[in-house]
């Protein structure tokens, strides 16, 4: 009879990850998107925040094909597409002043922002 000794392995506690603010910016026009990202980065730099990005994310493309005619001429079709451009910005260990400045920021219409604390 062989006896097997059980090994006890202690898992070390993972170091507490410092909080970061993850900002996802979306828009239909890339020029307006780039201006908005620059405005966000300038605001964060004003308060000496450490920034990672902007990271360009893949462009989401939605496509539709529609008949030109309502009843006949099946071969005549139109194709439409809508492009959604995206960027990602991480702000490492944000202080309350940065968060307050970013919430009071006014951005152009057509720009959507998702802010998460990770």
DRENSEFI-737512 format. One record per residue (C-alpha): residue number from 1; residue in three letters; x, y, z. Coordinates in Angstrom, 1 decimal, m for minus. Last residue first. Layout:
N
rec nr->NUM&rest->ALA&X->X&Y->Y&Z->Z
...
// end
This chain:
118
rec nr->118&rest->UNK&X->m12.2&Y->48.4&Z->m14.1
rec nr->117&rest->UNK&X->m14.4&Y->51.6&Z->m13.7
rec nr->116&rest->UNK&X->m16.5&Y->51.9&Z->m16.8
rec nr->115&rest->UNK&X->m17.3&Y->54.8&Z->m19.0
rec nr->114&rest->UNK&X->m19.3&Y->54.4&Z->m22.3
rec nr->113&rest->UNK&X->m19.3&Y->57.5&Z->m24.5
rec nr->112&rest->UNK&X->m21.4&Y->58.1&Z->m27.6
rec nr->111&rest->UNK&X->m20.5&Y->60.8&Z->m30.1
rec nr->110&rest->UNK&X->m23.2&Y->62.0&Z->m32.5
rec nr->109&rest->UNK&X->m23.6&Y->65.4&Z->m30.9
rec nr->108&rest->UNK&X->m20.3&Y->67.1&Z->m30.1
rec nr->107&rest->UNK&X->m18.8&Y->66.7&Z->m26.6
rec nr->106&rest->UNK&X->m19.4&Y->68.7&Z->m23.5
rec nr->105&rest->UNK&X->m17.1&Y->67.7&Z->m20.6
rec nr->104&rest->UNK&X->m18.6&Y->68.0&Z->m17.1
rec nr->103&rest->UNK&X->m18.3&Y->64.3&Z->m16.5
rec nr->102&rest->UNK&X->m14.6&Y->64.3&Z->m17.6
rec nr->101&rest->UNK&X->m13.7&Y->67.2&Z->m15.2
rec nr->100&rest->UNK&X->m15.3&Y->65.4&Z->m12.3
rec nr->99&rest->UNK&X->m13.5&Y->62.1&Z->m13.0
rec nr->98&rest->UNK&X->m10.2&Y->64.0&Z->m13.4
rec nr->97&rest->UNK&X->m10.7&Y->65.8&Z->m10.1
rec nr->96&rest->UNK&X->m11.6&Y->62.6&Z->m8.3
rec nr->95&rest->UNK&X->m8.3&Y->61.0&Z->m9.1
rec nr->94&rest->UNK&X->m7.8&Y->58.5&Z->m11.8
rec nr->93&rest->UNK&X->m5.5&Y->55.5&Z->m11.2
rec nr->92&rest->UNK&X->m4.8&Y->54.7&Z->m14.9
rec nr->91&rest->UNK&X->m6.9&Y->56.3&Z->m17.5
rec nr->90&rest->UNK&X->m7.7&Y->53.9&Z->m20.3
rec nr->89&rest->UNK&X->m8.9&Y->55.1&Z->m23.7
rec nr->88&rest->UNK&X->m10.6&Y->53.0&Z->m26.4
rec nr->87&rest->UNK&X->m11.7&Y->54.1&Z->m29.8
rec nr->86&rest->UNK&X->m14.6&Y->53.1&Z->m32.1
rec nr->85&rest->UNK&X->m15.9&Y->53.9&Z->m35.6
rec nr->84&rest->UNK&X->m19.4&Y->52.9&Z->m36.5
rec nr->83&rest->UNK&X->m20.0&Y->52.5&Z->m40.2
rec nr->82&rest->UNK&X->m23.4&Y->52.3&Z->m41.8
rec nr->81&rest->UNK&X->m23.9&Y->50.6&Z->m45.1
rec nr->80&rest->UNK&X->m26.4&Y->50.8&Z->m48.0
rec nr->79&rest->UNK&X->m26.9&Y->48.6&Z->m51.1
rec nr->78&rest->UNK&X->m29.4&Y->49.3&Z->m53.7
rec nr->77&rest->UNK&X->m31.1&Y->46.7&Z->m55.9
rec nr->76&rest->UNK&X->m32.4&Y->46.4&Z->m59.5
rec nr->75&rest->UNK&X->m32.4&Y->42.7&Z->m60.3
rec nr->74&rest->UNK&X->m35.9&Y->42.3&Z->m58.8
rec nr->73&rest->UNK&X->m37.4&Y->44.7&Z->m61.3
rec nr->72&rest->UNK&X->m41.1&Y->44.3&Z->m60.2
rec nr->71&rest->UNK&X->m43.1&Y->45.3&Z->m57.1
rec nr->70&rest->UNK&X->m41.6&Y->47.9&Z->m54.8
rec nr->69&rest->UNK&X->m38.7&Y->48.9&Z->m57.0
rec nr->68&rest->UNK&X->m35.2&Y->49.8&Z->m55.8
rec nr->67&rest->UNK&X->m35.0&Y->46.5&Z->m53.8
rec nr->66&rest->UNK&X->m32.9&Y->46.9&Z->m50.6
rec nr->65&rest->UNK&X->m29.6&Y->45.5&Z->m49.5
rec nr->64&rest->UNK&X->m28.5&Y->46.4&Z->m46.0
rec nr->63&rest->UNK&X->m25.0&Y->46.6&Z->m44.4
rec nr->62&rest->UNK&X->m23.8&Y->47.3&Z->m40.9
rec nr->61&rest->UNK&X->m20.1&Y->47.9&Z->m40.4
rec nr->60&rest->UNK&X->m18.4&Y->48.0&Z->m37.0
rec nr->59&rest->UNK&X->m15.0&Y->49.5&Z->m37.2
rec nr->58&rest->UNK&X->m12.4&Y->47.5&Z->m35.3
rec nr->57&rest->UNK&X->m11.0&Y->49.3&Z->m32.2
rec nr->56&rest->UNK&X->m8.5&Y->52.1&Z->m32.4
rec nr->55&rest->UNK&X->m6.6&Y->52.4&Z->m29.1
rec nr->54&rest->UNK&X->m6.4&Y->56.0&Z->m27.8
rec nr->53&rest->UNK&X->m4.5&Y->55.1&Z->m25.8
rec nr->52&rest->UNK&X->m3.1&Y->54.6&Z->m22.3
rec nr->51&rest->UNK&X->m3.3&Y->57.7&Z->m20.1
rec nr->50&rest->UNK&X->m1.6&Y->58.6&Z->m16.8
rec nr->49&rest->UNK&X->m3.5&Y->61.6&Z->m15.3
rec nr->48&rest->UNK&X->m1.6&Y->64.9&Z->m14.7
rec nr->47&rest->UNK&X->m4.9&Y->67.0&Z->m14.3
rec nr->46&rest->UNK&X->m4.5&Y->68.8&Z->m17.6
rec nr->45&rest->UNK&X->m3.5&Y->65.5&Z->m19.2
rec nr->44&rest->UNK&X->m7.0&Y->64.2&Z->m18.5
rec nr->43&rest->UNK&X->m8.7&Y->67.2&Z->m20.1
rec nr->42&rest->UNK&X->m6.3&Y->67.0&Z->m23.1
rec nr->41&rest->UNK&X->m7.1&Y->63.3&Z->m23.5
rec nr->40&rest->UNK&X->m10.8&Y->63.8&Z->m23.5
rec nr->39&rest->UNK&X->m10.6&Y->66.7&Z->m26.1
rec nr->38&rest->UNK&X->m8.3&Y->64.6&Z->m28.3
rec nr->37&rest->UNK&X->m10.8&Y->61.7&Z->m28.1
rec nr->36&rest->UNK&X->m13.6&Y->64.1&Z->m29.1
rec nr->35&rest->UNK&X->m11.7&Y->65.5&Z->m32.1
rec nr->34&rest->UNK&X->m10.8&Y->62.0&Z->m33.2
rec nr->33&rest->UNK&X->m14.5&Y->61.0&Z->m33.1
rec nr->32&rest->UNK&X->m15.6&Y->64.0&Z->m35.0
rec nr->31&rest->UNK&X->m13.2&Y->63.2&Z->m37.7
rec nr->30&rest->UNK&X->m14.1&Y->59.5&Z->m37.7
rec nr->29&rest->UNK&X->m17.8&Y->60.1&Z->m38.4
rec nr->28&rest->UNK&X->m20.4&Y->57.5&Z->m37.2
rec nr->27&rest->UNK&X->m19.2&Y->57.8&Z->m33.5
rec nr->26&rest->UNK&X->m18.2&Y->55.6&Z->m30.6
rec nr->25&rest->UNK&X->m16.0&Y->56.3&Z->m27.6
rec nr->24&rest->UNK&X->m15.1&Y->53.6&Z->m25.0
rec nr->23&rest->UNK&X->m13.6&Y->55.0&Z->m21.8
rec nr->22&rest->UNK&X->m12.0&Y->52.6&Z->m19.3
rec nr->21&rest->UNK&X->m11.2&Y->54.3&Z->m16.0
rec nr->20&rest->UNK&X->m8.6&Y->52.4&Z->m14.0
rec nr->19&rest->UNK&X->m8.4&Y->51.1&Z->m10.5
rec nr->18&rest->UNK&X->m5.1&Y->49.7&Z->m9.2
rec nr->17&rest->UNK&X->m5.0&Y->46.0&Z->m9.1
rec nr->16&rest->UNK&X->m4.7&Y->44.7&Z->m5.6
rec nr->15&rest->UNK&X->m1.8&Y->42.3&Z->m5.6
rec nr->14&rest->UNK&X->m3.0&Y->38.8&Z->m6.0
rec nr->13&rest->UNK&X->m3.2&Y->36.9&Z->m2.7
rec nr->12&rest->UNK&X->m0.7&Y->34.1&Z->m2.6
rec nr->11&rest->UNK&X->m2.2&Y->30.7&Z->m3.0
rec nr->10&rest->UNK&X->m0.9&Y->28.3&Z->m0.4
rec nr->9&rest->UNK&X->m0.3&Y->24.9&Z->m1.8
rec nr->8&rest->UNK&X->m0.8&Y->22.0&Z->0.5
rec nr->7&rest->UNK&X->0.7&Y->18.8&Z->m0.8
rec nr->6&rest->UNK&X->m1.1&Y->15.6&Z->0.0
rec nr->5&rest->UNK&X->1.1&Y->12.7&Z->0.8
rec nr->4&rest->UNK&X->0.3&Y->9.6&Z->m1.0
rec nr->3&rest->UNK&X->0.5&Y->6.3&Z->0.8
rec nr->2&rest->UNK&X->1.4&Y->3.2&Z->m1.1
rec nr->1&rest->UNK&X->0.0&Y->0.0&Z->0.0
// end
